[in-house]
Amino acid sequence: MYIFFVPHKYPVEVVVLCPDVETIKGRERYREKTGYSGFTVETLYDTFMQTTPRIGFWLDNSNQTPQQTAETILNARKSV
């Protein structure tokens, strides 16, 4: 269960970026700091995909630039 307080004057929407495992591995190779110690990318990805509630807008941004990802999110918001 996820419980959090959100002030009423600030609208909040959930956006989940979920690139595929190979994309995550590729991106991690170019980062100085890694978030994957003690477990594999595959393990974290599988657990995340199986246990995270499907709320909000989920986007596989594997083949997108940051700019394309932002545009996709904004365009999805316009259609709501």
mmJSON file of the N, C-alpha and C atoms, coordinates in Angstrom:
{"data_MODEL":{"atom_site":{
"group_PDB":["ATOM","ATOM","ATOM","ATOM","ATOM","ATOM","ATOM","ATOM","ATOM","ATOM","ATOM","ATOM","ATOM","ATOM","ATOM","ATOM","ATOM","ATOM","ATOM","ATOM","ATOM","ATOM","ATOM","ATOM","ATOM","ATOM","ATOM","ATOM","ATOM","ATOM","ATOM","ATOM","ATOM","ATOM","ATOM","ATOM","ATOM","ATOM","ATOM","ATOM","ATOM","ATOM","ATOM","ATOM","ATOM","ATOM","ATOM","ATOM","ATOM","ATOM","ATOM","ATOM","ATOM","ATOM","ATOM","ATOM","ATOM","ATOM","ATOM","ATOM","ATOM","ATOM","ATOM","ATOM","ATOM","ATOM","ATOM","ATOM","ATOM","ATOM","ATOM","ATOM","ATOM","ATOM","ATOM","ATOM","ATOM","ATOM","ATOM","ATOM","ATOM","ATOM","ATOM","ATOM","ATOM","ATOM","ATOM","ATOM","ATOM","ATOM","ATOM","ATOM","ATOM","ATOM","ATOM","ATOM","ATOM","ATOM","ATOM","ATOM","ATOM","ATOM","ATOM","ATOM","ATOM","ATOM","ATOM","ATOM","ATOM","ATOM","ATOM","ATOM","ATOM","ATOM","ATOM","ATOM","ATOM","ATOM","ATOM","ATOM","ATOM","ATOM","ATOM","ATOM","ATOM","ATOM","ATOM","ATOM","ATOM","ATOM","ATOM","ATOM","ATOM","ATOM","ATOM","ATOM","ATOM","ATOM","ATOM","ATOM","ATOM","ATOM","ATOM","ATOM","ATOM","ATOM","ATOM","ATOM","ATOM","ATOM","ATOM","ATOM","ATOM","ATOM","ATOM","ATOM","ATOM","ATOM","ATOM","ATOM","ATOM","ATOM","ATOM","ATOM","ATOM","ATOM","ATOM","ATOM","ATOM","ATOM","ATOM","ATOM","ATOM","ATOM","ATOM","ATOM","ATOM","ATOM","ATOM","ATOM","ATOM","ATOM","ATOM","ATOM","ATOM","ATOM","ATOM","ATOM","ATOM","ATOM","ATOM","ATOM","ATOM","ATOM","ATOM","ATOM","ATOM","ATOM","ATOM","ATOM","ATOM","ATOM","ATOM","ATOM","ATOM","ATOM","ATOM","ATOM","ATOM","ATOM","ATOM","ATOM","ATOM","ATOM","ATOM","ATOM","ATOM","ATOM","ATOM","ATOM","ATOM","ATOM","ATOM","ATOM","ATOM","ATOM","ATOM","ATOM","ATOM","ATOM","ATOM","ATOM","ATOM","ATOM","ATOM","ATOM","ATOM","ATOM","ATOM","ATOM"],
"id":[1,2,3,4,5,6,7,8,9,10,11,12,13,14,15,16,17,18,19,20,21,22,23,24,25,26,27,28,29,30,31,32,33,34,35,36,37,38,39,40,41,42,43,44,45,46,47,48,49,50,51,52,53,54,55,56,57,58,59,60,61,62,63,64,65,66,67,68,69,70,71,72,73,74,75,76,77,78,79,80,81,82,83,84,85,86,87,88,89,90,91,92,93,94,95,96,97,98,99,100,101,102,103,104,105,106,107,108,109,110,111,112,113,114,115,116,117,118,119,120,121,122,123,124,125,126,127,128,129,130,131,132,133,134,135,136,137,138,139,140,141,142,143,144,145,146,147,148,149,150,151,152,153,154,155,156,157,158,159,160,161,162,163,164,165,166,167,168,169,170,171,172,173,174,175,176,177,178,179,180,181,182,183,184,185,186,187,188,189,190,191,192,193,194,195,196,197,198,199,200,201,202,203,204,205,206,207,208,209,210,211,212,213,214,215,216,217,218,219,220,221,222,223,224,225,226,227,228,229,230,231,232,233,234,235,236,237,238,239,240],
"type_symbol":["N","C","C","N","C","C","N","C","C","N","C","C","N","C","C","N","C","C","N","C","C","N","C","C","N","C","C","N","C","C","N","C","C","N","C","C","N","C","C","N","C","C","N","C","C","N","C","C","N","C","C","N","C","C","N","C","C","N","C","C","N","C","C","N","C","C","N","C","C","N","C","C","N","C","C","N","C","C","N","C","C","N","C","C","N","C","C","N","C","C","N","C","C","N","C","C","N","C","C","N","C","C","N","C","C","N","C","C","N","C","C","N","C","C","N","C","C","N","C","C","N","C","C","N","C","C","N","C","C","N","C","C","N","C","C","N","C","C","N","C","C","N","C","C","N","C","C","N","C","C","N","C","C","N","C","C","N","C","C","N","C","C","N","C","C","N","C","C","N","C","C","N","C","C","N","C","C","N","C","C","N","C","C","N","C","C","N","C","C","N","C","C","N","C","C","N","C","C","N","C","C","N","C","C","N","C","C","N","C","C","N","C","C","N","C","C","N","C","C","N","C","C","N","C","C","N","C","C","N","C","C","N","C","C","N","C","C","N","C","C"],
"label_atom_id":["N","CA","C","N","CA","C","N","CA","C","N","CA","C","N","CA","C","N","CA","C","N","CA","C","N","CA","C","N","CA","C","N","CA","C","N","CA","C","N","CA","C","N","CA","C","N","CA","C","N","CA","C","N","CA","C","N","CA","C","N","CA","C","N","CA","C","N","CA","C","N","CA","C","N","CA","C","N","CA","C","N","CA","C","N","CA","C","N","CA","C","N","CA","C","N","CA","C","N","CA","C","N","CA","C","N","CA","C","N","CA","C","N","CA","C","N","CA","C","N","CA","C","N","CA","C","N","CA","C","N","CA","C","N","CA","C","N","CA","C","N","CA","C","N","CA","C","N","CA","C","N","CA","C","N","CA","C","N","CA","C","N","CA","C","N","CA","C","N","CA","C","N","CA","C","N","CA","C","N","CA","C","N","CA","C","N","CA","C","N","CA","C","N","CA","C","N","CA","C","N","CA","C","N","CA","C","N","CA","C","N","CA","C","N","CA","C","N","CA","C","N","CA","C","N","CA","C","N","CA","C","N","CA","C","N","CA","C","N","CA","C","N","CA","C","N","CA","C","N","CA","C","N","CA","C","N","CA","C","N","CA","C","N","CA","C","N","CA","C","N","CA","C","N","CA","C","N","CA","C"],
"label_alt_id":[null,null,null,null,null,null,null,null,null,null,null,null,null,null,null,null,null,null,null,null,null,null,null,null,null,null,null,null,null,null,null,null,null,null,null,null,null,null,null,null,null,null,null,null,null,null,null,null,null,null,null,null,null,null,null,null,null,null,null,null,null,null,null,null,null,null,null,null,null,null,null,null,null,null,null,null,null,null,null,null,null,null,null,null,null,null,null,null,null,null,null,null,null,null,null,null,null,null,null,null,null,null,null,null,null,null,null,null,null,null,null,null,null,null,null,null,null,null,null,null,null,null,null,null,null,null,null,null,null,null,null,null,null,null,null,null,null,null,null,null,null,null,null,null,null,null,null,null,null,null,null,null,null,null,null,null,null,null,null,null,null,null,null,null,null,null,null,null,null,null,null,null,null,null,null,null,null,null,null,null,null,null,null,null,null,null,null,null,null,null,null,null,null,null,null,null,null,null,null,null,null,null,null,null,null,null,null,null,null,null,null,null,null,null,null,null,null,null,null,null,null,null,null,null,null,null,null,null,null,null,null,null,null,null,null,null,null,null,null,null],
"label_comp_id":["MET","MET","MET","TYR","TYR","TYR","ILE","ILE","ILE","PHE","PHE","PHE","PHE","PHE","PHE","VAL","VAL","VAL","PRO","PRO","PRO","HIS","HIS","HIS","LYS","LYS","LYS","TYR","TYR","TYR","PRO","PRO","PRO","VAL","VAL","VAL","GLU","GLU","GLU","VAL","VAL","VAL","VAL","VAL","VAL","VAL","VAL","VAL","LEU","LEU","LEU","CYS","CYS","CYS","PRO","PRO","PRO","ASP","ASP","ASP","VAL","VAL","VAL","GLU","GLU","GLU","THR","THR","THR","ILE","ILE","ILE","LYS","LYS","LYS","GLY","GLY","GLY","ARG","ARG","ARG","GLU","GLU","GLU","ARG","ARG","ARG","TYR","TYR","TYR","ARG","ARG","ARG","GLU","GLU","GLU","LYS","LYS","LYS","THR","THR","THR","GLY","GLY","GLY","TYR","TYR","TYR","SER","SER","SER","GLY","GLY","GLY","PHE","PHE","PHE","THR","THR","THR","VAL","VAL","VAL","GLU","GLU","GLU","THR","THR","THR","LEU","LEU","LEU","TYR","TYR","TYR","ASP","ASP","ASP","THR","THR","THR","PHE","PHE","PHE","MET","MET","MET","GLN","GLN","GLN","THR","THR","THR","THR","THR","THR","PRO","PRO","PRO","ARG","ARG","ARG","ILE","ILE","ILE","GLY","GLY","GLY","PHE","PHE","PHE","TRP","TRP","TRP","LEU","LEU","LEU","ASP","ASP","ASP","ASN","ASN","ASN","SER","SER","SER","ASN","ASN","ASN","GLN","GLN","GLN","THR","THR","THR","PRO","PRO","PRO","GLN","GLN","GLN","GLN","GLN","GLN","THR","THR","THR","ALA","ALA","ALA","GLU","GLU","GLU","THR","THR","THR","ILE","ILE","ILE","LEU","LEU","LEU","ASN","ASN","ASN","ALA","ALA","ALA","ARG","ARG","ARG","LYS","LYS","LYS","SER","SER","SER","VAL","VAL","VAL"],
"label_asym_id":["A","A","A","A","A","A","A","A","A","A","A","A","A","A","A","A","A","A","A","A","A","A","A","A","A","A","A","A","A","A","A","A","A","A","A","A","A","A","A","A","A","A","A","A","A","A","A","A","A","A","A","A","A","A","A","A","A","A","A","A","A","A","A","A","A","A","A","A","A","A","A","A","A","A","A","A","A","A","A","A","A","A","A","A","A","A","A","A","A","A","A","A","A","A","A","A","A","A","A","A","A","A","A","A","A","A","A","A","A","A","A","A","A","A","A","A","A","A","A","A","A","A","A","A","A","A","A","A","A","A","A","A","A","A","A","A","A","A","A","A","A","A","A","A","A","A","A","A","A","A","A","A","A","A","A","A","A","A","A","A","A","A","A","A","A","A","A","A","A","A","A","A","A","A","A","A","A","A","A","A","A","A","A","A","A","A","A","A","A","A","A","A","A","A","A","A","A","A","A","A","A","A","A","A","A","A","A","A","A","A","A","A","A","A","A","A","A","A","A","A","A","A","A","A","A","A","A","A","A","A","A","A","A","A","A","A","A","A","A","A"],
"label_entity_id":["1","1","1","1","1","1","1","1","1","1","1","1","1","1","1","1","1","1","1","1","1","1","1","1","1","1","1","1","1","1","1","1","1","1","1","1","1","1","1","1","1","1","1","1","1","1","1","1","1","1","1","1","1","1","1","1","1","1","1","1","1","1","1","1","1","1","1","1","1","1","1","1","1","1","1","1","1","1","1","1","1","1","1","1","1","1","1","1","1","1","1","1","1","1","1","1","1","1","1","1","1","1","1","1","1","1","1","1","1","1","1","1","1","1","1","1","1","1","1","1","1","1","1","1","1","1","1","1","1","1","1","1","1","1","1","1","1","1","1","1","1","1","1","1","1","1","1","1","1","1","1","1","1","1","1","1","1","1","1","1","1","1","1","1","1","1","1","1","1","1","1","1","1","1","1","1","1","1","1","1","1","1","1","1","1","1","1","1","1","1","1","1","1","1","1","1","1","1","1","1","1","1","1","1","1","1","1","1","1","1","1","1","1","1","1","1","1","1","1","1","1","1","1","1","1","1","1","1","1","1","1","1","1","1","1","1","1","1","1","1"],
"label_seq_id":[1,1,1,2,2,2,3,3,3,4,4,4,5,5,5,6,6,6,7,7,7,8,8,8,9,9,9,10,10,10,11,11,11,12,12,12,13,13,13,14,14,14,15,15,15,16,16,16,17,17,17,18,18,18,19,19,19,20,20,20,21,21,21,22,22,22,23,23,23,24,24,24,25,25,25,26,26,26,27,27,27,28,28,28,29,29,29,30,30,30,31,31,31,32,32,32,33,33,33,34,34,34,35,35,35,36,36,36,37,37,37,38,38,38,39,39,39,40,40,40,41,41,41,42,42,42,43,43,43,44,44,44,45,45,45,46,46,46,47,47,47,48,48,48,49,49,49,50,50,50,51,51,51,52,52,52,53,53,53,54,54,54,55,55,55,56,56,56,57,57,57,58,58,58,59,59,59,60,60,60,61,61,61,62,62,62,63,63,63,64,64,64,65,65,65,66,66,66,67,67,67,68,68,68,69,69,69,70,70,70,71,71,71,72,72,72,73,73,73,74,74,74,75,75,75,76,76,76,77,77,77,78,78,78,79,79,79,80,80,80],
"pdbx_PDB_ins_code":[null,null,null,null,null,null,null,null,null,null,null,null,null,null,null,null,null,null,null,null,null,null,null,null,null,null,null,null,null,null,null,null,null,null,null,null,null,null,null,null,null,null,null,null,null,null,null,null,null,null,null,null,null,null,null,null,null,null,null,null,null,null,null,null,null,null,null,null,null,null,null,null,null,null,null,null,null,null,null,null,null,null,null,null,null,null,null,null,null,null,null,null,null,null,null,null,null,null,null,null,null,null,null,null,null,null,null,null,null,null,null,null,null,null,null,null,null,null,null,null,null,null,null,null,null,null,null,null,null,null,null,null,null,null,null,null,null,null,null,null,null,null,null,null,null,null,null,null,null,null,null,null,null,null,null,null,null,null,null,null,null,null,null,null,null,null,null,null,null,null,null,null,null,null,null,null,null,null,null,null,null,null,null,null,null,null,null,null,null,null,null,null,null,null,null,null,null,null,null,null,null,null,null,null,null,null,null,null,null,null,null,null,null,null,null,null,null,null,null,null,null,null,null,null,null,null,null,null,null,null,null,null,null,null,null,null,null,null,null,null],
"Cartn_x":[0.838,0.0,0.893,0.52,1.263,0.368,0.819,0.057,0.959,0.454,1.212,0.246,0.687,-0.132,0.221,-0.802,-0.604,-1.511,-0.935,-1.774,-2.755,-3.974,-5.018,-4.738,-3.96,-3.734,-2.693,-2.035,-1.029,-1.452,-1.859,-2.244,-1.021,-1.214,-0.129,-0.575,0.294,0.032,1.245,1.007,2.081,2.552,3.866,4.484,5.578,5.522,6.507,7.272,8.57,9.412,9.934,9.683,10.094,10.722,11.948,12.664,12.97,13.244,13.54,14.917,15.167,16.392,17.651,17.689,18.892,19.168,18.124,18.301,18.857,18.338,18.842,20.319,20.686,22.097,22.972,22.522,23.282,23.46,22.415,22.492,23.399,23.347,24.187,25.671,26.024,27.44,28.062,27.257,27.775,27.645,27.181,27.033,28.187,28.641,29.715,29.223,28.005,27.444,26.378,26.383,25.372,24.403,23.167,22.161,21.949,22.772,22.571,23.738,23.689,24.708,23.983,24.415,23.776,22.671,22.325,21.316,21.528,20.921,21.09,19.988,20.237,19.218,17.976,18.188,17.057,16.197,16.858,16.127,15.303,15.925,15.205,14.054,14.309,13.277,12.088,12.376,11.299,10.479,11.162,10.462,9.621,10.198,9.474,8.224,8.365,7.233,6.144,6.533,5.556,4.866,5.524,4.987,4.49,4.807,4.392,2.965,2.082,0.7,0.659,-0.223,-0.341,-1.236,-0.679,-1.396,-0.623,-1.317,-0.663,-0.335,0.581,0.991,2.322,2.327,3.539,4.071,5.363,5.97,7.259,7.286,8.534,9.276,10.253,11.0,12.343,12.404,13.647,14.247,13.415,13.904,13.669,13.6,13.347,14.498,14.697,15.616,14.89,15.613,14.921,13.871,14.189,13.236,11.977,12.144,10.994,10.158,10.831,10.122,9.267,9.845,9.099,7.906,8.106,7.015,5.901,6.272,5.276,4.438,5.097,4.383,3.443,3.933,3.091,1.923,2.156,1.072,0.034,0.482,-0.458,-1.307,-0.701,-1.424,-2.493,-2.197,-3.163,-4.405,-4.242,-5.371,-6.245,-5.867,-6.655,-7.792],
"Cartn_y":[-1.161,0.0,1.238,2.217,3.467,4.59,5.276,6.382,7.6,8.696,9.933,11.099,12.218,13.412,14.347,14.819,15.776,16.972,18.16,19.345,19.508,19.886,19.984,21.022,22.018,23.058,22.68,21.533,21.101,19.791,19.832,18.571,17.673,16.4,15.433,14.318,13.942,12.817,11.903,10.619,9.639,9.322,9.418,9.02,8.023,6.863,5.816,5.555,5.811,5.508,4.091,3.246,1.842,1.331,1.785,1.254,-0.224,-0.935,-2.363,-2.588,-3.833,-4.19,-3.841,-4.153,-3.871,-2.375,-1.572,-0.12,0.367,-0.158,0.224,-0.121,-1.325,-1.731,-0.805,-0.467,0.431,1.801,2.326,3.639,3.608,2.526,2.402,2.382,1.847,1.784,3.172,4.185,5.534,6.423,5.869,6.649,6.362,7.416,7.24,6.481,6.737,6.103,5.108,3.952,2.959,2.763,2.505,2.249,0.768,-0.049,-1.489,-2.168,-2.204,-2.94,-3.945,-5.181,-6.213,-6.955,-6.514,-7.193,-6.829,-7.58,-7.323,-6.411,-5.831,-5.016,-5.872,-7.103,-7.988,-8.247,-8.515,-8.794,-7.592,-6.421,-5.216,-4.931,-5.037,-4.766,-5.712,-7.008,-7.994,-7.752,-7.489,-7.227,-5.963,-4.922,-3.661,-3.863,-4.547,-4.738,-5.621,-6.547,-7.455,-6.871,-5.963,-5.512,-4.071,-3.283,-1.884,-1.758,-1.103,-0.931,-0.173,-0.57,0.058,1.294,2.322,3.587,4.603,5.589,6.649,6.272,7.019,6.87,6.136,4.945,4.127,4.273,4.536,4.778,3.986,3.149,2.482,3.472,4.133,5.155,4.622,3.321,2.677,3.332,3.676,4.198,5.689,6.389,7.825,8.612,9.801,10.751,11.384,12.061,12.767,13.751,14.445,15.393,14.674,13.547,12.778,12.253,11.833,11.349,12.459,13.64,14.781,15.119,15.114,15.42,14.379,13.115,12.051,12.236,12.561,12.777,13.972,15.065,16.257,16.003,15.287,14.972,14.049,13.109,12.219,13.02,13.985,14.834,15.656,16.129,16.93,16.132,14.821,13.992,13.546,13.933,13.531,14.492],
"Cartn_z":[0.0,0.0,0.0,-0.785,-0.857,-0.345,0.689,1.246,1.275,0.743,0.8,0.804,1.331,1.416,0.273,-0.414,-1.5,-1.232,-1.078,-0.879,-2.041,-1.744,-2.764,-3.84,-3.547,-4.547,-5.597,-5.422,-6.376,-7.023,-8.288,-8.939,-9.123,-8.905,-9.028,-9.957,-10.858,-11.739,-11.701,-11.777,-11.72,-13.131,-13.339,-14.606,-14.258,-14.894,-14.639,-15.93,-15.909,-17.064,-16.893,-17.871,-17.736,-19.029,-19.309,-20.472,-20.258,-21.346,-21.226,-20.595,-20.208,-19.48,-20.267,-21.539,-22.337,-22.422,-22.509,-22.529,-21.198,-20.112,-18.788,-18.667,-19.072,-19.01,-19.847,-21.04,-21.901,-21.284,-20.688,-20.055,-18.835,-18.085,-16.887,-17.225,-18.38,-18.779,-18.897,-19.175,-19.379,-18.146,-17.056,-15.828,-14.88,-14.199,-13.223,-12.0,-11.604,-10.418,-10.864,-10.252,-10.603,-9.445,-9.766,-8.749,-8.523,-9.154,-9.09,-8.388,-7.076,-6.327,-5.439,-5.489,-4.697,-5.417,-6.609,-7.407,-8.865,-9.747,-11.181,-11.699,-12.849,-13.508,-13.753,-14.206,-14.502,-13.265,-12.134,-10.901,-10.465,-10.47,-10.069,-11.027,-12.319,-13.321,-13.142,-13.04,-12.897,-11.634,-10.534,-9.276,-9.377,-9.947,-10.119,-10.965,-12.087,-12.997,-12.382,-11.53,-10.92,-9.687,-9.002,-7.713,-7.679,-8.679,-8.665,-9.193,-8.438,-8.902,-10.227,-11.104,-12.423,-12.338,-11.719,-11.658,-12.478,-12.998,-13.746,-15.174,-15.743,-17.141,-17.18,-17.752,-17.87,-19.275,-19.382,-20.686,-20.845,-21.857,-22.239,-23.13,-22.561,-23.294,-23.792,-24.045,-24.485,-25.717,-26.666,-27.946,-28.103,-26.978,-27.028,-26.411,-26.951,-26.331,-25.139,-24.257,-23.175,-23.707,-24.791,-25.38,-25.864,-26.54,-27.02,-25.856,-24.805,-23.62,-23.025,-22.87,-22.33,-23.215,-24.525,-25.454,-25.365,-25.251,-25.13,-23.869,-22.774,-21.51,-21.626,-22.176,-22.325,-23.263,-24.349,-25.287,-24.652,-23.847,-23.157,-22.176,-21.537,-20.581,-21.282,-22.489,-23.245,-23.6,-23.781,-24.197,-23.027,-21.809,-20.627,-20.419],
"occupancy":[1.0,1.0,1.0,1.0,1.0,1.0,1.0,1.0,1.0,1.0,1.0,1.0,1.0,1.0,1.0,1.0,1.0,1.0,1.0,1.0,1.0,1.0,1.0,1.0,1.0,1.0,1.0,1.0,1.0,1.0,1.0,1.0,1.0,1.0,1.0,1.0,1.0,1.0,1.0,1.0,1.0,1.0,1.0,1.0,1.0,1.0,1.0,1.0,1.0,1.0,1.0,1.0,1.0,1.0,1.0,1.0,1.0,1.0,1.0,1.0,1.0,1.0,1.0,1.0,1.0,1.0,1.0,1.0,1.0,1.0,1.0,1.0,1.0,1.0,1.0,1.0,1.0,1.0,1.0,1.0,1.0,1.0,1.0,1.0,1.0,1.0,1.0,1.0,1.0,1.0,1.0,1.0,1.0,1.0,1.0,1.0,1.0,1.0,1.0,1.0,1.0,1.0,1.0,1.0,1.0,1.0,1.0,1.0,1.0,1.0,1.0,1.0,1.0,1.0,1.0,1.0,1.0,1.0,1.0,1.0,1.0,1.0,1.0,1.0,1.0,1.0,1.0,1.0,1.0,1.0,1.0,1.0,1.0,1.0,1.0,1.0,1.0,1.0,1.0,1.0,1.0,1.0,1.0,1.0,1.0,1.0,1.0,1.0,1.0,1.0,1.0,1.0,1.0,1.0,1.0,1.0,1.0,1.0,1.0,1.0,1.0,1.0,1.0,1.0,1.0,1.0,1.0,1.0,1.0,1.0,1.0,1.0,1.0,1.0,1.0,1.0,1.0,1.0,1.0,1.0,1.0,1.0,1.0,1.0,1.0,1.0,1.0,1.0,1.0,1.0,1.0,1.0,1.0,1.0,1.0,1.0,1.0,1.0,1.0,1.0,1.0,1.0,1.0,1.0,1.0,1.0,1.0,1.0,1.0,1.0,1.0,1.0,1.0,1.0,1.0,1.0,1.0,1.0,1.0,1.0,1.0,1.0,1.0,1.0,1.0,1.0,1.0,1.0,1.0,1.0,1.0,1.0,1.0,1.0,1.0,1.0,1.0,1.0,1.0,1.0],
"B_iso_or_equiv":[0.0,0.0,0.0,0.0,0.0,0.0,0.0,0.0,0.0,0.0,0.0,0.0,0.0,0.0,0.0,0.0,0.0,0.0,0.0,0.0,0.0,0.0,0.0,0.0,0.0,0.0,0.0,0.0,0.0,0.0,0.0,0.0,0.0,0.0,0.0,0.0,0.0,0.0,0.0,0.0,0.0,0.0,0.0,0.0,0.0,0.0,0.0,0.0,0.0,0.0,0.0,0.0,0.0,0.0,0.0,0.0,0.0,0.0,0.0,0.0,0.0,0.0,0.0,0.0,0.0,0.0,0.0,0.0,0.0,0.0,0.0,0.0,0.0,0.0,0.0,0.0,0.0,0.0,0.0,0.0,0.0,0.0,0.0,0.0,0.0,0.0,0.0,0.0,0.0,0.0,0.0,0.0,0.0,0.0,0.0,0.0,0.0,0.0,0.0,0.0,0.0,0.0,0.0,0.0,0.0,0.0,0.0,0.0,0.0,0.0,0.0,0.0,0.0,0.0,0.0,0.0,0.0,0.0,0.0,0.0,0.0,0.0,0.0,0.0,0.0,0.0,0.0,0.0,0.0,0.0,0.0,0.0,0.0,0.0,0.0,0.0,0.0,0.0,0.0,0.0,0.0,0.0,0.0,0.0,0.0,0.0,0.0,0.0,0.0,0.0,0.0,0.0,0.0,0.0,0.0,0.0,0.0,0.0,0.0,0.0,0.0,0.0,0.0,0.0,0.0,0.0,0.0,0.0,0.0,0.0,0.0,0.0,0.0,0.0,0.0,0.0,0.0,0.0,0.0,0.0,0.0,0.0,0.0,0.0,0.0,0.0,0.0,0.0,0.0,0.0,0.0,0.0,0.0,0.0,0.0,0.0,0.0,0.0,0.0,0.0,0.0,0.0,0.0,0.0,0.0,0.0,0.0,0.0,0.0,0.0,0.0,0.0,0.0,0.0,0.0,0.0,0.0,0.0,0.0,0.0,0.0,0.0,0.0,0.0,0.0,0.0,0.0,0.0,0.0,0.0,0.0,0.0,0.0,0.0,0.0,0.0,0.0,0.0,0.0,0.0],
"pdbx_formal_charge":[null,null,null,null,null,null,null,null,null,null,null,null,null,null,null,null,null,null,null,null,null,null,null,null,null,null,null,null,null,null,null,null,null,null,null,null,null,null,null,null,null,null,null,null,null,null,null,null,null,null,null,null,null,null,null,null,null,null,null,null,null,null,null,null,null,null,null,null,null,null,null,null,null,null,null,null,null,null,null,null,null,null,null,null,null,null,null,null,null,null,null,null,null,null,null,null,null,null,null,null,null,null,null,null,null,null,null,null,null,null,null,null,null,null,null,null,null,null,null,null,null,null,null,null,null,null,null,null,null,null,null,null,null,null,null,null,null,null,null,null,null,null,null,null,null,null,null,null,null,null,null,null,null,null,null,null,null,null,null,null,null,null,null,null,null,null,null,null,null,null,null,null,null,null,null,null,null,null,null,null,null,null,null,null,null,null,null,null,null,null,null,null,null,null,null,null,null,null,null,null,null,null,null,null,null,null,null,null,null,null,null,null,null,null,null,null,null,null,null,null,null,null,null,null,null,null,null,null,null,null,null,null,null,null,null,null,null,null,null,null],
"auth_seq_id":[1,1,1,2,2,2,3,3,3,4,4,4,5,5,5,6,6,6,7,7,7,8,8,8,9,9,9,10,10,10,11,11,11,12,12,12,13,13,13,14,14,14,15,15,15,16,16,16,17,17,17,18,18,18,19,19,19,20,20,20,21,21,21,22,22,22,23,23,23,24,24,24,25,25,25,26,26,26,27,27,27,28,28,28,29,29,29,30,30,30,31,31,31,32,32,32,33,33,33,34,34,34,35,35,35,36,36,36,37,37,37,38,38,38,39,39,39,40,40,40,41,41,41,42,42,42,43,43,43,44,44,44,45,45,45,46,46,46,47,47,47,48,48,48,49,49,49,50,50,50,51,51,51,52,52,52,53,53,53,54,54,54,55,55,55,56,56,56,57,57,57,58,58,58,59,59,59,60,60,60,61,61,61,62,62,62,63,63,63,64,64,64,65,65,65,66,66,66,67,67,67,68,68,68,69,69,69,70,70,70,71,71,71,72,72,72,73,73,73,74,74,74,75,75,75,76,76,76,77,77,77,78,78,78,79,79,79,80,80,80],
"auth_comp_id":["MET","MET","MET","TYR","TYR","TYR","ILE","ILE","ILE","PHE","PHE","PHE","PHE","PHE","PHE","VAL","VAL","VAL","PRO","PRO","PRO","HIS","HIS","HIS","LYS","LYS","LYS","TYR","TYR","TYR","PRO","PRO","PRO","VAL","VAL","VAL","GLU","GLU","GLU","VAL","VAL","VAL","VAL","VAL","VAL","VAL","VAL","VAL","LEU","LEU","LEU","CYS","CYS","CYS","PRO","PRO","PRO","ASP","ASP","ASP","VAL","VAL","VAL","GLU","GLU","GLU","THR","THR","THR","ILE","ILE","ILE","LYS","LYS","LYS","GLY","GLY","GLY","ARG","ARG","ARG","GLU","GLU","GLU","ARG","ARG","ARG","TYR","TYR","TYR","ARG","ARG","ARG","GLU","GLU","GLU","LYS","LYS","LYS","THR","THR","THR","GLY","GLY","GLY","TYR","TYR","TYR","SER","SER","SER","GLY","GLY","GLY","PHE","PHE","PHE","THR","THR","THR","VAL","VAL","VAL","GLU","GLU","GLU","THR","THR","THR","LEU","LEU","LEU","TYR","TYR","TYR","ASP","ASP","ASP","THR","THR","THR","PHE","PHE","PHE","MET","MET","MET","GLN","GLN","GLN","THR","THR","THR","THR","THR","THR","PRO","PRO","PRO","ARG","ARG","ARG","ILE","ILE","ILE","GLY","GLY","GLY","PHE","PHE","PHE","TRP","TRP","TRP","LEU","LEU","LEU","ASP","ASP","ASP","ASN","ASN","ASN","SER","SER","SER","ASN","ASN","ASN","GLN","GLN","GLN","THR","THR","THR","PRO","PRO","PRO","GLN","GLN","GLN","GLN","GLN","GLN","THR","THR","THR","ALA","ALA","ALA","GLU","GLU","GLU","THR","THR","THR","ILE","ILE","ILE","LEU","LEU","LEU","ASN","ASN","ASN","ALA","ALA","ALA","ARG","ARG","ARG","LYS","LYS","LYS","SER","SER","SER","VAL","VAL","VAL"],
"auth_asym_id":["A","A","A","A","A","A","A","A","A","A","A","A","A","A","A","A","A","A","A","A","A","A","A","A","A","A","A","A","A","A","A","A","A","A","A","A","A","A","A","A","A","A","A","A","A","A","A","A","A","A","A","A","A","A","A","A","A","A","A","A","A","A","A","A","A","A","A","A","A","A","A","A","A","A","A","A","A","A","A","A","A","A","A","A","A","A","A","A","A","A","A","A","A","A","A","A","A","A","A","A","A","A","A","A","A","A","A","A","A","A","A","A","A","A","A","A","A","A","A","A","A","A","A","A","A","A","A","A","A","A","A","A","A","A","A","A","A","A","A","A","A","A","A","A","A","A","A","A","A","A","A","A","A","A","A","A","A","A","A","A","A","A","A","A","A","A","A","A","A","A","A","A","A","A","A","A","A","A","A","A","A","A","A","A","A","A","A","A","A","A","A","A","A","A","A","A","A","A","A","A","A","A","A","A","A","A","A","A","A","A","A","A","A","A","A","A","A","A","A","A","A","A","A","A","A","A","A","A","A","A","A","A","A","A","A","A","A","A","A","A"],
"auth_atom_id":["N","CA","C","N","CA","C","N","CA","C","N","CA","C","N","CA","C","N","CA","C","N","CA","C","N","CA","C","N","CA","C","N","CA","C","N","CA","C","N","CA","C","N","CA","C","N","CA","C","N","CA","C","N","CA","C","N","CA","C","N","CA","C","N","CA","C","N","CA","C","N","CA","C","N","CA","C","N","CA","C","N","CA","C","N","CA","C","N","CA","C","N","CA","C","N","CA","C","N","CA","C","N","CA","C","N","CA","C","N","CA","C","N","CA","C","N","CA","C","N","CA","C","N","CA","C","N","CA","C","N","CA","C","N","CA","C","N","CA","C","N","CA","C","N","CA","C","N","CA","C","N","CA","C","N","CA","C","N","CA","C","N","CA","C","N","CA","C","N","CA","C","N","CA","C","N","CA","C","N","CA","C","N","CA","C","N","CA","C","N","CA","C","N","CA","C","N","CA","C","N","CA","C","N","CA","C","N","CA","C","N","CA","C","N","CA","C","N","CA","C","N","CA","C","N","CA","C","N","CA","C","N","CA","C","N","CA","C","N","CA","C","N","CA","C","N","CA","C","N","CA","C","N","CA","C","N","CA","C","N","CA","C","N","CA","C","N","CA","C","N","CA","C","N","CA","C","N","CA","C"],
"pdbx_PDB_model_num":[1,1,1,1,1,1,1,1,1,1,1,1,1,1,1,1,1,1,1,1,1,1,1,1,1,1,1,1,1,1,1,1,1,1,1,1,1,1,1,1,1,1,1,1,1,1,1,1,1,1,1,1,1,1,1,1,1,1,1,1,1,1,1,1,1,1,1,1,1,1,1,1,1,1,1,1,1,1,1,1,1,1,1,1,1,1,1,1,1,1,1,1,1,1,1,1,1,1,1,1,1,1,1,1,1,1,1,1,1,1,1,1,1,1,1,1,1,1,1,1,1,1,1,1,1,1,1,1,1,1,1,1,1,1,1,1,1,1,1,1,1,1,1,1,1,1,1,1,1,1,1,1,1,1,1,1,1,1,1,1,1,1,1,1,1,1,1,1,1,1,1,1,1,1,1,1,1,1,1,1,1,1,1,1,1,1,1,1,1,1,1,1,1,1,1,1,1,1,1,1,1,1,1,1,1,1,1,1,1,1,1,1,1,1,1,1,1,1,1,1,1,1,1,1,1,1,1,1,1,1,1,1,1,1,1,1,1,1,1,1]
}}}
